[in-house]
Amino acid sequence: MGNTTEPSLLVPGAPDTHKSVSTPGRGSKLSIRRPDTSVRAGEHVRLAEALSGVRLVTTAVCLQGGAVGDVIRVRNLATRRVVRARVQGAGYLIVEN
């Protein structure tokens, strides 16, 4: 029985980040897919928020790391407030309302 790998379903165009693990007594390997971390704690990122049809973009610092689609806590450097934002890509987040 061969080890087959499915294409990444997490992020289109993302690098292949799976790890093969041996299963005891089976002789085959189990493939576990892990998403790349798009942002890391302490990283400065662009933070966008849409208010009444106006899109505001500012700089924030991540308080947590996360991959695309994750909701993490970030500190808006202009206001010093902590908000929750969804990771859109490397270094870019959108405030969750």
C-alpha positions in Angstrom: 0.0 0.0 0.0 1.7 3.2 -1.2 1.7 6.6 0.6 -0.5 8.9 -1.4 -0.7 12.6 -0.7 -3.7 14.8 -1.5 -3.3 18.3 -2.7 -3.4 21.0 0.0 -7.0 21.9 0.8 -6.0 24.6 3.3 -4.6 27.4 1.2 -4.4 27.4 -2.6 -0.8 27.8 -3.7 0.6 27.2 -0.3 3.8 25.1 0.0 3.4 21.5 0.9 3.7 21.3 4.6 2.8 17.7 5.6 4.7 15.3 7.8 4.7 11.5 7.4 4.3 9.6 10.6 4.7 5.8 11.0 1.7 4.0 12.5 2.8 1.3 14.9 2.2 -2.3 13.7 0.7 -1.1 10.4 3.7 -0.9 8.0 2.2 2.2 6.3 2.5 5.9 7.0 -0.1 8.4 8.0 0.2 11.8 6.4 -0.6 14.8 8.6 -1.0 18.2 6.9 -0.1 21.3 8.9 -0.7 24.9 7.7 2.2 27.3 7.5 2.1 30.1 10.0 1.4 33.3 8.1 2.0 35.6 11.1 4.0 35.1 14.3 3.6 36.7 17.7 5.6 39.9 17.9 5.4 40.5 14.1 4.3 43.9 12.8 1.5 43.6 10.3 -1.0 45.7 8.3 -4.5 45.7 10.0 -7.5 46.7 8.0 -11.0 47.6 9.2 -14.1 48.6 7.3 -16.3 51.2 9.0 -19.4 52.7 7.3 -18.0 52.0 3.8 -14.5 53.4 4.6 -11.6 51.0 4.8 -8.9 52.0 7.4 -5.5 50.4 7.3 -3.0 50.8 10.2 0.0 48.9 11.7 -0.5 46.4 14.5 1.6 43.9 16.4 0.5 40.3 16.6 0.0 38.9 20.2 -0.5 35.4 18.8 0.7 33.5 15.7 -1.7 32.1 13.2 -2.3 30.7 9.7 -4.6 32.0 7.0 -8.2 32.0 8.3 -7.3 32.0 12.0 -8.7 34.7 14.3 -5.9 36.0 16.5 -5.4 38.9 19.0 -3.4 41.9 17.8 -2.5 45.3 19.3 -3.4 48.4 17.1 -0.2 50.5 17.5 -2.1 53.8 16.8 -4.7 53.3 19.6 -2.9 50.7 21.7 -6.1 48.7 21.8 -6.2 44.9 21.6 -8.6 43.6 18.9 -9.4 40.2 17.3 -8.5 40.0 13.6 -8.6 37.3 10.9 -5.4 36.4 9.1 -5.8 37.0 5.4 -2.2 36.3 4.3 1.4 36.9 5.3 1.4 40.2 7.2 -2.2 41.2 6.5 -5.2 40.9 8.8 -8.8 42.2 8.9 -10.6 43.2 12.1 -13.4 40.9 13.2 -16.6 42.7 14.1 
